[in-house]
Amino acid sequence: MGEVFARRYELLFPIAEGGMGSVWKVLDHVDGQVKVAKLLRQRDAGALLRFMREQATRIHHPHVVTPLSWVGEDDTILFTMPLVRGGSVTGLVRSQGPLPEQWVVAILEQTLEALAVVHDAGVVHRDVKPANLLLEPTGRERPFVRLTDFGIAGVHGEPRLTGPSVAIGTPGYMAPEQQYGANPHPTQDLHGVAATGVEMLTGKRPPFADADIPRTPLGEVLRRGLSHDAHQRPASARAMREELLALAPAAWDPGSVTVTDQFADQPGHGFAGPTTPHSGAGSGSGPRPTGGFTGPGTGPRATGPQSGSGSGPRSTPVMPAAAFAGTGYGAPSTAGSAGVGMPVTLIALGAVLLLLGLWLMLG
C-alpha cells in the first residue's frame, strides 16, 4: 500500500511536480475510485486563491471537469478531480500532428457547449487553451471533451472594487483586452476557442499570422473568433457552436487519429473507476499507517496533522511536469504570484477564506 493522505487518499503514482505542489493519481478509500489529486503547499497566496476559485466553480455538465473534494493536513492541501484518461488536446496534437477538420469541429463544438453552460452561470473561464481541454480515451470514435482548470475564472457582470491592473490568461490564447486587465466577458473565451482551433488545424502554436488560418468555412469562423474587436467575434458560445455544427459532416470519419488511454501502463490502473462526479469532502476512513504525512517533495513537519494522519516518507520519485505533459494534468505553478509563508494550517485556511471572500466581491 502506498502513502495515505488524511486517512483517505492513497497516493498511487506521481504525475507531475511544480514549484509549489504536485499532481498525483490517487485511490479514494471512501468510494474506491481512482482520481487525480493536486497537493498544494500552503505558502503562496496566489496559489491558494486559484485553489479556492476552482473549488467554488462547481458547474455540473458532462463536458466540464468538476472538483470533487478537498482535505488539509499539516501545511498541505489536497483536492481531487476526476481522472480523465485520454490526455489533453495539447498531447493529441503533439502526438498526431495537425488534426482533420472533422476532429477540430467535434472538439470545439463540445467545448462551446460547456462554455455556454459556464457563461449561463455568470462565469468566464479566461484560460481556454488546448492544455485545458481533456479527452476521454475514445479511440477512433468521436472525441469526448472535458473543460478543466477554473483557477483564474472570473464573474461576469459584477462591479469591480479595484481598477484593472494585470493581464489574466495565457499569452496567445487570451483575448487582447485581457492583456490590459479588462473585466471578464464571455467573448474572451471565444478568442481562446478560436486560437485552439487554429492550433489543432495547423499544428502551430500562437501567435498566428493571417496566412496561418485556412481560407475555408471553418477557418473563417475561427478568424472572426480571433478578432481584436470583441464585437466582431461571434455573439455567444451557443452562436459560435451553431456555426460549427453547420459545418460538421453527417458521418464520422476518424482518419488516422486515435485517442488512447494515457494512464494505462501506470501503477494502480486496476483500480480505475467511473469519472462521474462524486460529492463529499473532508477526511474519510481507510488504512492508516503511523507517522505524520511528509508529502511528496517536502521536508519533515513540526506540526501535527489537522485532519488525520498519513504515512511516513516514501521513496517513489516525483516525475517532472514535462514527463506527463500530454496527460493534461500539469503541476501547480508559482508563475505570477508572490510567495507568502504560512507555516501552520489554521493560518493558511484563514487566508484562503479571506481570499475567497475578496474574490467573490471583486469578481
Secondary structure by P-SEA (a helix, b strand, c coil): ccccccccccccccccccccccccccccccccbbbbbbbbccccaaaaaaaaaaaacccccccccccccccccccbbbbbccccccccaaaaaaacccccaaaaaaaaaaaaaaaaaaaaacccccccccccbbbcccccccbbbbbccccccccccccccccccccccccccccccccccccccaaaaaaaaaaaaaaaacccccccccccccccaaaaaaaaaaccccccccccaaaaaaaaaaacccccccccccccccccccccccccccccbbbbbccccccccccccccccccccccccccbbbbccccbbbbcccccccccccccccccbbbbbbccaaaaaaaaaaaaaaaaaac
